[in-house]
Amino acid sequence: MRAQFVLSEIGVGLRRNLTMTFAVIVSVALSLALFGGSLLMSDQVSTMKGYWYDKVNVSIYLCNKSDAESDPNCARGAVTTEQKKQIESDLDKMSVVDTVAHETADQAYKHYKEQFGDSPLASSLTPDQMQESFRVKLTEPEKYQVIATAFDGRDGVQSVQDQKSYLDNLFELLNGMNWAARAVMAMMLVVALMLIVNTVRVSAFSRRRETGIMRLVGASGFYIQAPFIMEAAVAGLIGGGVACAFLLIARYFIIDHGLALSEKLNLINFIGWDAVLTKLPLILATSLLMPALAAFFALRKYLKV
């Protein structure tokens, strides 16, 4: 097969159907950009899970005098020194416990003032109204229920709270957004495939005379199909290149010069450039193979060359 002939036919096809080729490039670029974005979103959620789950604590809040008067869980009175010692001793014996930190009422009051000192409620609170607590770091955050079963309802314990449950709600929201992006990506891929099929059919129809002559002189089916397949592959590859550019630009401006510089988000561990760069070969390979296969089957089914 002469490469020069194939390349000339590709150029002719792209020029004859310029508007449809442009539509293919745009639809492939958008669908693959969403595809890459959904993969990066999954990586981001996994990174955040690993980062935050390693830092979450189980908090065992102890009854104070105010709770003894108003909270049914503290009906037997405020926590005593002996009860606190027993709770700490039991925690130290548990294999799922990594570290235990005791926060006094004065320390809790100080932390509250540091975080919510500007709120109207802060001026009316006193240290004796704050709850003492044990902050428990687990070797495996998923085993929170072991702590809850052991200490929930015990004398002197007001409640046992797992910070992981709050993070789970956030991650469920992020995963939902990720699946929504994948649904839009799937629709865009269908649109792109339909455009590719129609572009190939129009291109083949416009060159039906040349195709008939090639058949008469004994050209093989693959030789006849090759220019159309490669035409679709080139358009798809251009779209894939645009999608890669979208992801690189988004990573640079949205994260490096946007979210990462925000003081409110400085505790989030964002994905690095390596996560983006490893997705680019997959996007380019998909942008090349998907249009080529679509064109191949379109020619076999509709054109019967």
C-alpha contacts under 8 A as a table, 3 or more apart, distances in Angstrom:
res1	aa1	res2	aa2	distance
1	M	6	V	7.87
1	M	223	Y	7.04
2	R	5	F	5.49
2	R	6	V	6.57
3	A	6	V	5.15
3	A	7	L	6.09
4	Q	7	L	5.19
4	Q	8	S	6.10
5	F	8	S	5.14
5	F	9	E	6.18
6	V	9	E	5.14
6	V	10	I	6.24
6	V	226	A	7.33
6	V	227	P	5.39
7	L	10	I	5.06
7	L	11	G	6.29
7	L	227	P	7.41
8	S	11	G	5.13
8	S	12	V	6.21
9	E	12	V	5.02
9	E	13	G	6.13
9	E	227	P	5.84
10	I	13	G	5.19
10	I	14	L	6.20
10	I	227	P	5.53
10	I	228	F	6.96
10	I	230	M	6.80
10	I	231	E	4.98
11	G	14	L	5.24
11	G	15	R	6.20
11	G	231	E	7.79
12	V	15	R	5.26
12	V	16	R	6.09
13	G	16	R	5.24
13	G	17	N	6.31
13	G	203	S	5.98
13	G	228	F	7.62
13	G	231	E	6.83
14	L	17	N	5.56
14	L	18	L	5.73
14	L	21	T	6.36
14	L	231	E	6.79
15	R	18	L	5.08
16	R	203	S	7.52
17	N	20	M	5.49
17	N	21	T	5.94
17	N	199	T	7.19
17	N	202	V	7.87
17	N	203	S	6.92
18	L	21	T	5.03
18	L	22	F	6.04
19	T	22	F	5.06
19	T	23	A	6.25
20	M	23	A	4.92
20	M	24	V	6.18
20	M	195	L	7.25
20	M	199	T	6.13
21	T	24	V	5.04
21	T	25	I	6.24
21	T	199	T	7.02
21	T	235	A	6.49
22	F	25	I	5.09
22	F	26	V	6.21
23	A	26	V	5.18
23	A	27	S	6.09
23	A	195	L	7.37
24	V	27	S	5.25
24	V	28	V	5.95
24	V	192	A	5.89
24	V	195	L	5.88
24	V	196	I	6.20
24	V	235	A	6.80
24	V	236	G	7.08
24	V	239	G	7.60
25	I	28	V	5.26
25	I	29	A	5.95
25	I	235	A	5.70
25	I	236	G	5.98
25	I	238	I	6.38
25	I	239	G	4.37
26	V	29	A	5.07
26	V	30	L	6.14
26	V	239	G	6.26
27	S	30	L	5.22
27	S	31	S	6.05
27	S	188	M	6.42
27	S	189	L	7.44
27	S	191	V	7.03
27	S	192	A	5.21
27	S	239	G	7.64
28	V	31	S	5.24
28	V	32	L	5.95
28	V	188	M	7.60
28	V	189	L	6.89
28	V	192	A	5.65
28	V	236	G	6.26
28	V	239	G	5.21
28	V	240	G	6.68
28	V	243	A	7.91
28	V	287	S	7.12
29	A	32	L	5.37
29	A	33	A	5.89
29	A	239	G	4.30
29	A	240	G	5.51
29	A	241	G	7.58
29	A	242	V	5.66
29	A	243	A	4.59
30	L	33	A	5.06
30	L	34	L	6.22
30	L	185	M	7.91
30	L	188	M	7.22
30	L	243	A	6.54
31	S	34	L	5.18
31	S	35	F	6.15
31	S	184	V	7.92
31	S	185	M	4.95
31	S	186	A	7.39
31	S	188	M	5.02
31	S	189	L	5.57
31	S	192	A	7.81
32	L	35	F	4.63
32	L	36	G	6.01
32	L	185	M	7.30
32	L	189	L	7.90
32	L	240	G	6.66
32	L	243	A	5.89
32	L	283	I	6.48
32	L	287	S	7.57
33	A	36	G	5.14
33	A	37	G	5.94
33	A	243	A	4.61
33	A	244	C	6.94
33	A	246	F	6.65
33	A	247	L	6.60
34	L	37	G	4.84
34	L	38	S	6.00
34	L	181	A	6.51
34	L	182	R	7.05
34	L	184	V	7.75
34	L	185	M	5.48
35	F	38	S	5.26
35	F	39	L	6.41
35	F	181	A	8.00
35	F	182	R	6.70
35	F	185	M	6.03
36	G	39	L	5.12
36	G	40	L	6.21
36	G	247	L	7.32
36	G	279	K	6.63
36	G	280	L	7.94
36	G	283	I	6.95
37	G	40	L	5.04
37	G	41	M	6.02
37	G	247	L	7.16
38	S	41	M	4.93
38	S	42	S	6.25
38	S	178	N	5.71
38	S	179	W	7.80
38	S	181	A	6.35
38	S	182	R	6.30
39	L	42	S	5.17
39	L	43	D	6.38
39	L	279	K	7.90
40	L	43	D	4.94
40	L	44	Q	6.07
40	L	271	I	7.96
40	L	275	A	7.12
40	L	276	V	7.00
41	M	44	Q	4.93
41	M	45	V	6.17
41	M	178	N	6.45
42	S	45	V	5.20
42	S	46	S	6.20
42	S	175	N	7.58
42	S	178	N	7.22
43	D	46	S	5.10
43	D	47	T	6.05
43	D	271	I	7.12
43	D	275	A	7.58
44	Q	47	T	5.03
44	Q	48	M	6.09
44	Q	270	F	6.51
44	Q	271	I	5.71
45	V	48	M	5.10
45	V	49	K	6.06
45	V	171	F	6.81
45	V	174	L	7.18
45	V	175	N	7.64
46	S	49	K	5.07
46	S	50	G	6.20
47	T	50	G	5.24
47	T	51	Y	6.12
47	T	269	N	6.96
47	T	270	F	7.40
47	T	271	I	6.98
48	M	51	Y	4.98
48	M	52	W	5.86
48	M	268	I	7.00
48	M	269	N	6.23
48	M	270	F	7.62
49	K	52	W	5.34
49	K	53	Y	5.51
49	K	171	F	7.88
50	G	53	Y	5.56
50	G	54	D	6.19
51	Y	54	D	5.67
51	Y	55	K	7.00
51	Y	269	N	6.93
52	W	55	K	5.13
52	W	56	V	6.24
53	Y	56	V	5.32
53	Y	141	P	6.53
53	Y	164	K	6.78
54	D	141	P	7.41
55	K	137	K	7.56
56	V	137	K	6.87
56	V	141	P	7.34
56	V	162	D	7.93
56	V	163	Q	5.76
56	V	164	K	6.14
57	N	135	R	5.96
57	N	136	V	5.29
57	N	137	K	4.82
57	N	138	L	7.05
57	N	141	P	7.96
57	N	162	D	6.62
57	N	163	Q	5.98
57	N	164	K	7.65
58	V	135	R	5.87
58	V	136	V	4.98
58	V	137	K	6.44
58	V	138	L	7.66
58	V	144	Y	7.01
58	V	147	I	7.90
58	V	160	V	7.09
58	V	161	Q	5.80
58	V	162	D	4.63
58	V	163	Q	6.25
59	S	133	S	6.48
59	S	134	F	5.75
59	S	135	R	4.73
59	S	136	V	6.17
59	S	160	V	5.76
59	S	161	Q	5.23
59	S	162	D	6.42
59	S	163	Q	7.76
60	I	133	S	5.32
60	I	134	F	5.09
60	I	135	R	6.58
60	I	136	V	7.77
60	I	151	F	7.83
60	I	157	V	6.94
60	I	158	Q	7.70
60	I	159	S	6.10
60	I	160	V	4.59
60	I	161	Q	6.57
61	Y	131	Q	6.34
61	Y	132	E	6.10
61	Y	133	S	4.39
61	Y	134	F	6.71
61	Y	157	V	6.01
61	Y	158	Q	5.48
61	Y	159	S	5.37
61	Y	160	V	6.25
61	Y	161	Q	7.96
62	L	78	A	7.70
62	L	79	V	6.25
62	L	131	Q	5.99
62	L	132	E	5.39
62	L	133	S	5.57
62	L	156	G	5.64
62	L	157	V	4.49
62	L	158	Q	5.10
62	L	159	S	7.23
63	C	66	S	7.97
63	C	67	D	5.69
63	C	68	A	6.66
63	C	74	C	5.83
63	C	77	G	7.25
63	C	78	A	4.79
63	C	79	V	5.33
63	C	131	Q	6.61
63	C	132	E	7.53
63	C	156	G	5.27
63	C	157	V	5.65
63	C	158	Q	5.03
64	N	67	D	5.28
64	N	68	A	6.35
64	N	77	G	7.64
64	N	78	A	4.57
64	N	79	V	6.43
64	N	128	D	7.52
64	N	129	Q	7.10
64	N	130	M	7.51
64	N	131	Q	6.07
64	N	132	E	7.64
65	K	68	A	5.10
65	K	69	E	6.79
65	K	77	G	6.95
65	K	78	A	5.22
65	K	128	D	7.81
65	K	129	Q	7.63
66	S	69	E	5.51
66	S	70	S	6.64
66	S	129	Q	6.34
67	D	70	S	5.17
67	D	71	D	4.98
67	D	74	C	5.96
67	D	77	G	7.94
67	D	78	A	7.24
67	D	158	Q	7.76
68	A	71	D	5.95
68	A	72	P	7.67
68	A	74	C	4.79
68	A	75	A	5.39
68	A	76	R	6.92
68	A	77	G	4.77
68	A	78	A	5.69
69	E	74	C	7.80
69	E	75	A	7.20
69	E	77	G	7.93
70	S	74	C	7.91
71	D	74	C	5.43
71	D	75	A	6.61
71	D	158	Q	7.86
72	P	75	A	5.10
73	N	153	G	6.76
73	N	157	V	7.36
73	N	158	Q	5.55
73	N	159	S	7.74
74	C	77	G	5.55
74	C	78	A	6.66
74	C	155	D	7.33
74	C	156	G	6.47
74	C	157	V	7.09
74	C	158	Q	5.93
76	R	155	D	6.90
76	R	156	G	7.57
77	G	156	G	7.08
78	A	156	G	5.94
79	V	83	Q	6.32
79	V	84	K	6.96
79	V	155	D	7.27
79	V	156	G	4.08
79	V	157	V	7.18
80	T	83	Q	5.19
80	T	84	K	6.36
80	T	156	G	7.03
81	T	84	K	5.16
81	T	85	K	6.28
82	E	85	K	5.15
82	E	86	Q	6.17
83	Q	86	Q	5.05
83	Q	87	I	6.16
83	Q	155	D	7.50
83	Q	156	G	6.64
84	K	87	I	5.16
84	K	88	E	6.21
84	K	156	G	7.88
85	K	88	E	5.19
85	K	89	S	6.03
86	Q	89	S	5.01
86	Q	90	D	6.09
87	I	90	D	5.17
87	I	91	L	6.18
87	I	151	F	7.96
88	E	91	L	5.10
88	E	92	D	6.28
88	E	100	V	7.79
88	E	134	F	7.97
89	S	92	D	5.22
89	S	93	K	6.59
90	D	93	K	5.25
90	D	94	M	6.69
91	L	94	M	5.39
91	L	97	V	6.74
91	L	100	V	7.49
92	D	97	V	7.03
92	D	100	V	7.63
94	M	97	V	5.65
95	S	98	D	7.72
96	V	138	L	5.63
96	V	139	T	5.44
96	V	140	E	6.73
96	V	143	K	7.30
97	V	100	V	7.50
97	V	136	V	6.78
97	V	137	K	6.17
97	V	138	L	4.58
97	V	139	T	5.88
98	D	136	V	7.41
98	D	137	K	5.38
98	D	138	L	4.99
98	D	139	T	5.20
99	T	136	V	5.97
99	T	137	K	5.22
99	T	138	L	7.15
100	V	134	F	6.55
100	V	135	R	5.77
100	V	136	V	4.71
100	V	137	K	6.46
101	A	134	F	5.61
101	A	135	R	5.06
101	A	136	V	6.54
102	H	132	E	7.60
102	H	133	S	6.00
102	H	134	F	4.59
102	H	135	R	6.32
103	E	107	Q	5.98
103	E	108	A	6.39
103	E	132	E	5.66
103	E	133	S	5.29
103	E	134	F	6.16
103	E	135	R	7.40
104	T	107	Q	5.15
104	T	108	A	6.16
104	T	131	Q	7.46
104	T	132	E	4.74
104	T	133	S	6.79
105	A	108	A	5.01
105	A	109	Y	6.10
105	A	127	P	5.82
105	A	128	D	6.44
105	A	129	Q	7.73
105	A	130	M	5.17
105	A	131	Q	5.40
105	A	132	E	4.81
106	D	109	Y	5.06
106	D	110	K	6.20
106	D	127	P	5.36
106	D	128	D	7.66
106	D	130	M	7.58
107	Q	110	K	5.03
107	Q	111	H	6.18
108	A	111	H	5.16
108	A	112	Y	6.09
108	A	127	P	7.77
108	A	130	M	6.35
108	A	131	Q	7.03
108	A	132	E	7.07
109	Y	112	Y	5.07
109	Y	113	K	6.19
109	Y	126	T	7.36
109	Y	127	P	5.34
109	Y	130	M	6.10
110	K	113	K	5.18
110	K	114	E	6.28
111	H	114	E	5.07
111	H	115	Q	6.31
112	Y	115	Q	5.23
112	Y	116	F	5.69
112	Y	117	G	7.02
112	Y	122	A	7.75
113	K	116	F	5.30
113	K	117	G	4.33
113	K	122	A	6.56
114	E	117	G	5.74
116	F	119	S	5.58
116	F	122	A	6.63
117	G	122	A	5.68
117	G	123	S	7.67
118	D	122	A	7.09
119	S	122	A	5.56
119	S	123	S	7.61
120	P	123	S	5.94
120	P	124	S	7.49
121	L	124	S	5.51
121	L	125	L	6.63
122	A	125	L	5.43
125	L	129	Q	6.63
126	T	129	Q	5.55
126	T	130	M	7.20
127	P	130	M	5.42
128	D	131	Q	7.77
137	K	141	P	7.86
138	L	141	P	5.46
138	L	143	K	7.59
138	L	144	Y	7.70
140	E	143	K	5.84
141	P	144	Y	6.04
141	P	164	K	7.39
142	E	145	Q	7.85
143	K	146	V	5.76
143	K	147	I	7.63
144	Y	147	I	5.52
144	Y	148	A	6.44
144	Y	162	D	6.69
145	Q	148	A	4.84
145	Q	149	T	5.92
146	V	149	T	5.33
146	V	150	A	6.28
147	I	150	A	5.16
147	I	151	F	6.16
147	I	152	D	7.91
147	I	160	V	7.95
148	A	151	F	5.52
148	A	152	D	5.23
148	A	160	V	5.93
148	A	161	Q	7.89
149	T	152	D	5.87
151	F	154	R	5.41
151	F	157	V	7.12
151	F	160	V	7.25
152	D	157	V	6.75
152	D	158	Q	7.83
152	D	159	S	6.14
152	D	160	V	5.91
153	G	157	V	6.44
153	G	158	Q	7.50
153	G	159	S	7.52
154	R	157	V	5.51
157	V	160	V	7.71
162	D	165	S	5.95
162	D	166	Y	7.88
163	Q	166	Y	5.56
163	Q	167	L	6.84
164	K	167	L	5.09
164	K	168	D	6.14
165	S	168	D	5.04
165	S	169	N	6.66
166	Y	169	N	5.47
166	Y	170	L	6.84
167	L	170	L	5.10
167	L	171	F	6.22
168	D	171	F	5.08
168	D	172	E	6.02
169	N	172	E	5.13
169	N	173	L	6.37
170	L	173	L	5.19
170	L	174	L	6.36
171	F	174	L	4.96
171	F	175	N	6.02
172	E	175	N	5.08
172	E	176	G	6.08
173	L	176	G	5.05
173	L	177	M	6.31
174	L	177	M	5.12
174	L	178	N	6.18
175	N	178	N	4.88
175	N	179	W	6.23
176	G	179	W	5.19
176	G	180	A	6.25
177	M	180	A	5.04
177	M	181	A	6.27
178	N	181	A	5.11
178	N	182	R	6.33
179	W	182	R	4.91
179	W	183	A	6.20
180	A	183	A	5.08
180	A	184	V	6.41
181	A	184	V	5.19
181	A	185	M	6.09
182	R	185	M	4.81
182	R	186	A	6.10
183	A	186	A	5.11
183	A	187	M	6.45
184	V	187	M	5.18
184	V	188	M	6.22
185	M	188	M	5.04
185	M	189	L	6.12
186	A	189	L	5.07
186	A	190	V	6.34
187	M	190	V	5.13
187	M	191	V	6.33
188	M	191	V	5.02
188	M	192	A	6.07
189	L	192	A	4.92
189	L	193	L	6.10
190	V	193	L	5.14
190	V	194	M	6.22
191	V	194	M	5.17
191	V	195	L	6.20
192	A	195	L	5.11
192	A	196	I	6.13
193	L	196	I	5.01
193	L	197	V	6.18
193	L	291	P	6.99
193	L	294	A	6.62
194	M	197	V	5.19
194	M	198	N	6.19
195	L	198	N	5.15
195	L	199	T	5.92
196	I	199	T	5.07
196	I	200	V	6.13
196	I	232	A	6.59
196	I	291	P	6.42
196	I	294	A	6.97
196	I	295	A	6.81
197	V	200	V	5.26
197	V	201	R	6.22
197	V	294	A	6.40
197	V	295	A	5.93
197	V	298	A	5.84
198	N	201	R	5.07
198	N	202	V	6.10
199	T	202	V	5.22
199	T	203	S	6.02
200	V	203	S	5.04
200	V	204	A	6.03
200	V	228	F	6.26
200	V	229	I	7.89
200	V	232	A	7.09
200	V	295	A	6.23
200	V	298	A	7.52
200	V	299	L	7.63
201	R	204	A	5.13
201	R	205	F	6.03
201	R	298	A	7.42
201	R	299	L	7.29
201	R	302	Y	7.68
201	R	303	L	7.32
202	V	205	F	5.05
202	V	206	S	6.12
203	S	206	S	5.24
203	S	207	R	6.46
203	S	228	F	7.47
204	A	207	R	5.18
204	A	208	R	5.94
204	A	211	T	7.90
204	A	228	F	7.22
204	A	303	L	7.80
205	F	208	R	5.03
206	S	209	R	7.97
207	R	210	E	5.45
207	R	211	T	6.26
208	R	211	T	4.91
208	R	212	G	6.05
209	R	212	G	5.13
209	R	213	I	6.35
210	E	213	I	5.18
210	E	214	M	6.25
211	T	214	M	5.13
211	T	215	R	6.31
211	T	224	I	6.71
211	T	305	V	7.94
212	G	215	R	5.10
212	G	216	L	6.30
213	I	216	L	5.06
213	I	217	V	6.39
214	M	217	V	5.30
214	M	218	G	6.49
214	M	219	A	5.36
214	M	224	I	7.19
215	R	218	G	5.23
215	R	219	A	5.36
215	R	220	S	7.43
215	R	224	I	8.00
216	L	219	A	7.47
219	A	223	Y	6.29
219	A	224	I	6.79
220	S	223	Y	5.18
220	S	224	I	6.45
221	G	224	I	5.20
221	G	225	Q	6.16
221	G	305	V	6.13
222	F	225	Q	4.97
222	F	226	A	5.77
223	Y	226	A	5.38
223	Y	227	P	7.77
224	I	227	P	6.90
224	I	305	V	7.27
225	Q	228	F	5.56
225	Q	229	I	6.22
225	Q	296	F	7.42
225	Q	299	L	7.20
225	Q	305	V	7.38
226	A	229	I	5.14
226	A	230	M	6.00
227	P	230	M	5.20
227	P	231	E	5.92
228	F	231	E	4.97
228	F	232	A	6.38
228	F	295	A	7.04
229	I	232	A	5.32
229	I	233	A	6.21
229	I	291	P	7.68
229	I	292	A	5.13
229	I	293	L	7.71
229	I	295	A	5.31
229	I	296	F	6.05
230	M	233	A	4.76
230	M	234	V	5.96
230	M	292	A	6.59
231	E	234	V	5.25
231	E	235	A	6.37
232	A	235	A	5.20
232	A	236	G	6.11
232	A	291	P	5.40
232	A	292	A	5.87
232	A	295	A	6.54
233	A	236	G	5.01
233	A	237	L	5.96
233	A	287	S	7.39
233	A	288	L	5.01
233	A	289	L	6.87
233	A	290	M	7.77
233	A	291	P	5.29
233	A	292	A	4.95
234	V	237	L	5.00
234	V	238	I	6.22
234	V	288	L	7.12
235	A	238	I	5.23
235	A	239	G	6.37
236	G	239	G	4.98
236	G	240	G	6.11
236	G	287	S	4.94
236	G	288	L	5.66
236	G	290	M	7.74
236	G	291	P	5.88
237	L	240	G	4.86
237	L	241	G	6.15
237	L	284	L	6.40
237	L	287	S	5.11
237	L	288	L	5.09
238	I	241	G	5.05
238	I	242	V	6.33
239	G	242	V	5.06
239	G	243	A	6.21
239	G	287	S	6.92
240	G	243	A	4.96
240	G	244	C	6.22
240	G	283	I	6.18
240	G	284	L	5.21
240	G	286	T	7.82
240	G	287	S	5.03
240	G	288	L	7.73
241	G	244	C	5.11
241	G	245	A	6.26
241	G	284	L	6.73
242	V	245	A	5.01
242	V	246	F	6.23
243	A	246	F	5.00
243	A	247	L	6.41
243	A	283	I	7.83
244	C	247	L	5.19
244	C	248	L	6.27
244	C	280	L	6.01
244	C	283	I	7.28
244	C	284	L	7.85
245	A	248	L	5.16
245	A	249	I	6.05
246	F	249	I	5.24
246	F	250	A	5.96
247	L	250	A	5.04
247	L	251	R	6.03
247	L	276	V	7.41
248	L	251	R	5.15
248	L	252	Y	6.19
248	L	276	V	7.32
249	I	252	Y	5.13
249	I	253	F	6.09
250	A	253	F	5.41
250	A	254	I	5.36
250	A	255	I	7.42
251	R	254	I	5.63
251	R	255	I	5.41
251	R	256	D	6.67
251	R	273	W	7.79
251	R	276	V	7.85
252	Y	255	I	5.96
252	Y	256	D	5.06
252	Y	257	H	6.40
253	F	256	D	5.81
253	F	257	H	4.86
253	F	258	G	6.02
254	I	257	H	6.00
254	I	258	G	4.74
254	I	259	L	6.13
255	I	258	G	5.03
255	I	259	L	4.82
255	I	260	A	5.35
255	I	261	L	7.99
255	I	270	F	7.68
256	D	259	L	6.87
256	D	260	A	5.55
256	D	261	L	7.16
257	H	260	A	6.61
257	H	261	L	6.28
258	G	261	L	5.62
258	G	262	S	6.78
259	L	262	S	5.32
259	L	265	L	6.61
260	A	265	L	6.72
260	A	266	N	6.37
260	A	270	F	7.59
261	L	265	L	7.77
261	L	266	N	7.21
262	S	265	L	5.40
262	S	266	N	6.29
263	E	266	N	5.25
264	K	267	L	7.70
265	L	268	I	5.61
266	N	269	N	7.88
271	I	275	A	6.40
272	G	275	A	5.68
272	G	276	V	7.16
273	W	276	V	5.16
273	W	277	L	6.14
274	D	277	L	5.11
274	D	278	T	6.08
275	A	278	T	5.51
275	A	279	K	6.79
276	V	279	K	5.44
276	V	280	L	6.83
277	L	280	L	5.40
277	L	281	P	7.81
278	T	281	P	6.62
278	T	282	L	7.71
279	K	282	L	5.43
279	K	283	I	6.37
280	L	283	I	5.11
280	L	284	L	6.18
281	P	284	L	5.12
281	P	285	A	6.02
282	L	285	A	5.15
282	L	286	T	6.09
283	I	286	T	5.13
283	I	287	S	6.08
284	L	287	S	5.03
284	L	288	L	6.26
285	A	288	L	5.20
285	A	289	L	6.09
286	T	289	L	5.26
286	T	290	M	5.61
287	S	290	M	5.76
287	S	291	P	6.75
288	L	291	P	6.19
288	L	292	A	6.45
289	L	292	A	5.12
289	L	293	L	6.02
290	M	293	L	5.41
290	M	294	A	6.16
291	P	294	A	4.98
291	P	295	A	6.00
292	A	295	A	5.19
292	A	296	F	6.12
293	L	296	F	4.97
293	L	297	F	6.28
294	A	297	F	5.47
294	A	298	A	6.03
295	A	298	A	4.99
295	A	299	L	6.10
296	F	299	L	5.39
296	F	300	R	6.42
297	F	300	R	5.06
297	F	301	K	6.02
298	A	301	K	5.28
298	A	302	Y	5.72
298	A	303	L	7.29
299	L	302	Y	5.55
299	L	303	L	4.92
299	L	304	K	6.17
299	L	305	V	6.89
300	R	303	L	6.06
300	R	304	K	5.05
300	R	305	V	6.90
301	K	304	K	6.17
